Structures are given as C-alpha cells and as structure tokens.
Amino acid sequence: MSSKGMTLAVVAIFATAVASAAATTAAIYGFASPQAEEQAAAPETDDFGTRVHDYLVANPEVLLDVQAALQRKQAEEQQKEAQAAIAANQNLIFQPEFDAVLGNPDGDITIVEFFDYNCGYCRRALSDMDEIIADNDDVRFILKEIPVLGPESQAAQRVSYAFFKVAPDLYPDFHRALMGSGNRATDESARAVAEAFGVDNAQIDAAMAEFPPEAALEEHFALANAVGVTGTPAYIVGDTMLHGAIGADRIQQVIDNIRDCGKGTCS
C-alpha cells in the first residue's frame, strides 16, 4: 500500500473508531437524547467530518501512532501465518533433499535462506551468513535458491544445482565465489566459477541431464509461497520468518531467543 493510501486508510479507521466509541459510550451510560438518537440514525453530517479533520490537523501525531499500530498488527498476523506454515512443513524446510547445508550439519538451530544470485541485497547479506556461521557453532545454514530475477538467474541456478550434485563438498565455496563475484550471474559466469573449482562444462552438462532442477525449484517456490516470502533474501530462523537483508545482529537476536526460550520471540 502506498503512503498516501495508508494515510487515507488510517484516517478512515480513526473516524470510524471515533464514531463507534461515541455511540457505544452513549448506549452504555444511557444518556443519548431522542434528538441524539435521530442524529445517530441520520447520515453523518459535514460537521462530524469537519471535527475529525480539525482534530487530526491539530494532532497529526495521532496518524503516525495509528499507522504504526496498524503496521505492527499486520506484521504480527503475517508472522503467525508464517509460523503455522513453518510448523506444517517442518521436514521440507529443515530436512532438505535438494539443498546444501553450511555451518554445523548437526546443529541444534537451523537457518534457511531463500536467495537469488542476482539479488543485490543477497550479495550484501553474504557476509551476514558468514558472520553467523563463524559466531555460532550450533547453527545449520540451509540455502534455498529461488531464481526470481529473470532468465539469467534461472540459467545460473541450473549450473549451481548441477555443481552441487557433482561436488557437494565444494558447493559452499562455489556459492561464496559466485555470490561475491560482483558480476551478473549467468550460465557463462556460473560455469566459469565452476571450472575454477575443477568442475568442467562436460560434468555440468551431464549433471544437468541427470539431475534436472525442476523438482527442487517446485519445492522451493511452494515453500516460499507458503511461508510468505515476498522477495529475496528471506530467512526462516527456527519458528520465525524474517524478510530482507536485515543484518547479522537481527538474525543473532532471534538465535539467542531460541536458546533462551525455544522460540524466536521470548515473552
């Protein structure tokens, strides 16, 4: 929703709340006069709109407070929906068939990142992944590729998946090299990175034929849709959904909460 649209929505909500509160108060305490009842039954007058307008102009911070409360409520509802989806898809999310696991493969805390090699924010977040892995020896870090940024991303994903099948032990280094290259990820650039790690075009082509990526992509996109991923990067940390390149500190906060109380948010 645009800022203007959000503001209009907040004004409407505020006006409705004021009217509802006034009517409810009158009904509870029984002091509505017959004249007031007639006015309540009649359409709202311009005078009411003017009073609401004047109040909001005199107290514009109310709009910011209501807008912030609305955004918090929406975020809480989205998090609840994501948590339900995470709980319903535990095995697919945390016991991956198609994905590389970095960090401690037997770690007690699992982080899942949805990413695209051509996502600038994902590239900036590469250092966050490395920091989290370095600072937490009990973290499993699972990579789920969703090539949402066009044909070049899709082509790079095919090479990436083939490389993972040919040389899974080298995949973490391949991932860091391709993500951190600063170049556009394409079929050609991904193959060049693969060759630098000793996997040539013939091996990549053979793996593509033997292990087509469609099943992996279908699972990744279905999971992303289920948990409410709207862009890359996005993270699942335990029971918690995090959107965007939020930084290592925010991810670490959720990890610490999981250690303290078993959930991403401790009450």
ChimeraX attribute file (.defattr): number of C-alpha atoms within 10 A of each C-alpha:
attribute: neighborCount
match mode: 1-to-1
recipient: residues
	/A:1	7
	/A:2	7
	/A:3	9
	/A:4	9
	/A:5	10
	/A:6	15
	/A:7	16
	/A:8	13
	/A:9	15
	/A:10	20
	/A:11	19
	/A:12	12
	/A:13	15
	/A:14	18
	/A:15	18
	/A:16	12
	/A:17	12
	/A:18	13
	/A:19	15
	/A:20	12
	/A:21	12
	/A:22	11
	/A:23	15
	/A:24	12
	/A:25	12
	/A:26	15
	/A:27	12
	/A:28	9
	/A:29	8
	/A:30	9
	/A:31	10
	/A:32	15
	/A:33	10
	/A:34	9
	/A:35	9
	/A:36	13
	/A:37	13
	/A:38	11
	/A:39	12
	/A:40	14
	/A:41	9
	/A:42	9
	/A:43	8
	/A:44	11
	/A:45	10
	/A:46	9
	/A:47	9
	/A:48	12
	/A:49	12
	/A:50	11
	/A:51	12
	/A:52	17
	/A:53	14
	/A:54	12
	/A:55	12
	/A:56	16
	/A:57	12
	/A:58	10
	/A:59	11
	/A:60	11
	/A:61	11
	/A:62	16
	/A:63	18
	/A:64	13
	/A:65	12
	/A:66	16
	/A:67	20
	/A:68	13
	/A:69	12
	/A:70	16
	/A:71	13
	/A:72	12
	/A:73	12
	/A:74	12
	/A:75	12
	/A:76	12
	/A:77	12
	/A:78	15
	/A:79	18
	/A:80	16
	/A:81	15
	/A:82	23
	/A:83	19
	/A:84	14
	/A:85	18
	/A:86	22
	/A:87	13
	/A:88	13
	/A:89	15
	/A:90	13
	/A:91	11
	/A:92	14
	/A:93	22
	/A:94	20
	/A:95	13
	/A:96	17
	/A:97	11
	/A:98	19
	/A:99	20
	/A:100	19
	/A:101	24
	/A:102	18
	/A:103	21
	/A:104	16
	/A:105	16
	/A:106	12
	/A:107	13
	/A:108	13
	/A:109	20
	/A:110	23
	/A:111	26
	/A:112	20
	/A:113	21
	/A:114	23
	/A:115	23
	/A:116	26
	/A:117	30
	/A:118	24
	/A:119	20
	/A:120	15
	/A:121	17
	/A:122	23
	/A:123	21
	/A:124	15
	/A:125	21
	/A:126	18
	/A:127	15
	/A:128	20
	/A:129	19
	/A:130	15
	/A:131	15
	/A:132	21
	/A:133	18
	/A:134	11
	/A:135	10
	/A:136	15
	/A:137	15
	/A:138	16
	/A:139	23
	/A:140	22
	/A:141	25
	/A:142	23
	/A:143	20
	/A:144	26
	/A:145	24
	/A:146	24
	/A:147	24
	/A:148	17
	/A:149	13
	/A:150	10
	/A:151	12
	/A:152	19
	/A:153	22
	/A:154	23
	/A:155	16
	/A:156	24
	/A:157	23
	/A:158	25
	/A:159	25
	/A:160	26
	/A:161	23
	/A:162	25
	/A:163	28
	/A:164	22
	/A:165	20
	/A:166	18
	/A:167	16
	/A:168	16
	/A:169	13
	/A:170	15
	/A:171	21
	/A:172	16
	/A:173	14
	/A:174	22
	/A:175	21
	/A:176	14
	/A:177	16
	/A:178	24
	/A:179	24
	/A:180	16
	/A:181	14
	/A:182	11
	/A:183	12
	/A:184	18
	/A:185	22
	/A:186	21
	/A:187	18
	/A:188	14
	/A:189	17
	/A:190	27
	/A:191	21
	/A:192	16
	/A:193	21
	/A:194	28
	/A:195	16
	/A:196	12
	/A:197	16
	/A:198	12
	/A:199	18
	/A:200	15
	/A:201	14
	/A:202	9
	/A:203	18
	/A:204	23
	/A:205	15
	/A:206	12
	/A:207	20
	/A:208	19
	/A:209	11
	/A:210	11
	/A:211	16
	/A:212	13
	/A:213	19
	/A:214	10
	/A:215	10
	/A:216	19
	/A:217	19
	/A:218	12
	/A:219	18
	/A:220	22
	/A:221	17
	/A:222	12
	/A:223	19
	/A:224	21
	/A:225	13
	/A:226	16
	/A:227	23
	/A:228	19
	/A:229	20
	/A:230	11
	/A:231	16
	/A:232	24
	/A:233	25
	/A:234	22
	/A:235	24
	/A:236	25
	/A:237	22
	/A:238	23
	/A:239	22
	/A:240	21
	/A:241	23
	/A:242	19
	/A:243	16
	/A:244	15
	/A:245	20
	/A:246	15
	/A:247	16
	/A:248	16
	/A:249	12
	/A:250	13
	/A:251	21
	/A:252	17
	/A:253	13
	/A:254	21
	/A:255	25
	/A:256	16
	/A:257	16
	/A:258	20
	/A:259	13
	/A:260	12
	/A:261	11
	/A:262	14
	/A:263	17
	/A:264	21
	/A:265	15
	/A:266	11
	/A:267	6
